[in-house]
Amino acid sequence: MKQYLFLLRGGKPAASKIEEESKAENAAWGVYMGGLAQNGNMAGGSPVVGGGRSVSASGITNEPVTSSPEGIVGGYLIINAESLDAAAAIADACPHKNYGGHIEVREIAPMPAM
């Protein structure tokens, strides 16, 4: 089994959601995450806090650099799956895409033994 990184990008800001919308989204996430755990696909993940730093050779900026709000990373998941296609199918069921976001799926390369 391989591991895949899901970068949860974009989505509707929490502050712009009405209470019913937030409850429905939280319920959908509960079902999704419960299914991942039950099926052995969940390896880790969390939401991320805004207001980070971007570090490059030209310096440090106070906010991550993105070309658009859709590019902002709001969280990540680490998923166990047999293949990229299987990981993409798991991402396709993610509620994030139903709330204006998209999921970038990347295989995680194993670290060589040191």
N, C-alpha and C positions, 0 to 999 in steps of 0.2 A: 504494500500500500504506500502511496506517495502522499506528500503534504502539499497543500495549495493555500496561498494567501488570497483572501478576498479583501480588496480595498473598497470600502463603502463610500462612494463619492456622491456629492450633490445631495439632493433631497430638500424637502420643505423644512425651513427652520422651525424649531420647536415653538418659538415665540409666536409664530403666525398660525398655529393650529388651535382650533376650538377644542374644548374639553372632550367632546364625543369622538372627535378625530384622533386625539391622543390616546384615549382608552382603546379604540379599535386597533390602532397601530401597535400598542403595547400587547394587546391580546394576540395579534397575529405574530408578533415576535416571540411570545411565549410558546405558541404552538410550534413555530419553526425551530426554535432553539431546543425545545423538548424532543422533537423528532430527530434533530442532529445528534443529540446525546444518546437517545435510545438506539439509533442505528450505528453508533460508533464512529460517526463522522466528525464529531466536535473535538478539536484538539486545543482550542483556546480562542481568545479574542475579547475585545472590549471597545466601547465607544472611546473617542478621544476628545480632549478638552480643547476648545478654541484658544486663540491667542498665543500660539507657539512661536518658535523662532525658525528662520531659514538660515542655514550656515553654508557659505561657499568661500572660495578663494578670495572673492572680492569683499567679504565681510559678513556681518550678521544683521539680518533685518528682523523687525519685531513681529511680522506676520508671514506665514507661509506664502510663497509666491505661486499664484495660479493664474491661468489665463481667463478663467471664468468661475462664477460661483459653483458651477457643476463639477469643477475639478477639485473642490475642497474635500479632503478626506475627513469623514465624520466618525469612522471606526474601522475595525478590521476583524476578520475571523481567520483562524487557521483550521483547515478542513482536511480530513483524511479521505482520500478517494483513490480509486484504481487507475484513473486516467484523467486527462484534461477534459475530455468529453463528459465523463461522470461528474467532475467538479463543476463544469458549466451547467449541467442539469441540476445540481444541488443549488447553485447560485440562481438559476431560473426560478426556483421556488421561494427565494428570499423576499420577504415583504418590503425590503428597502426599495425595490424597483417600482412597487405600487404606490409609493409616496414621493415620486419625482426623482429618485436616485438611480444610480446604476452601479454595477458591481464589476470591478476589474479582477479577473482571475489569473493568478500567476503560480506556476509550479515553484516550490521551494527546493533549491538544490541542496543535497546533503553536504555537510561540511566534511572535508577529508580528515581522516585521523591524523593527529599530530604526534 
